[in-house]
C-alpha cells in the first residue's frame, strides 16, 4: 500500500475549470512516486479553493460518497463522519468536534481556464 501524502507539487494541471461545476466540489487523487495525494477542489464562480482530503478531527477523508464534500445547501464543507462544518474560503472549522482547527489548504488556482496546483 502506498503512503498517503499531505501535499502535492505545484504546476500540475488538474483539468479544465468546468471539470468542477460551479458551486460544487470534486475529489482528486494524484499518484506520485512517494505515494498518493488525496485532495478536493471547491469551485465558486471563477475561483477555486483546494484542501487535503483529511478531517482535522480524526484524520479521516471527509466524504463518504464520491465528491460529497459540501453541506446540502452547498455553502459549507462538511465531514460526513462526525458532522464538522468548515468555511469554503479558508477551511476553518465553524462547528462540530474540531472547532478552532482548520482543513489543510491545498494551493490551487485557475490559469488559462484550467485548475492548476500552485
Number of C-alpha atoms within 10 A of each C-alpha: 5 10 11 12 16 17 17 19 10 12 12 13 15 17 13 14 21 12 13 19 13 15 14 17 24 18 19 16 12 15 14 13 8 10 14 18 18 21 24 23 26 26 21 17 10 12 14 23 19 26 24 23 26 19 25 19 18 12 9 15 17 27 20 12 8 9 17 18 26 23 15 10 7 14 15 18 28 26 24 19 14 15 15 20 25 26 16 23 14 14 19 18 24 18 15 15 15 20 15 10 16 19 23 19 17 22 18 22 20 18 13 8 12 15 25 20 18 15
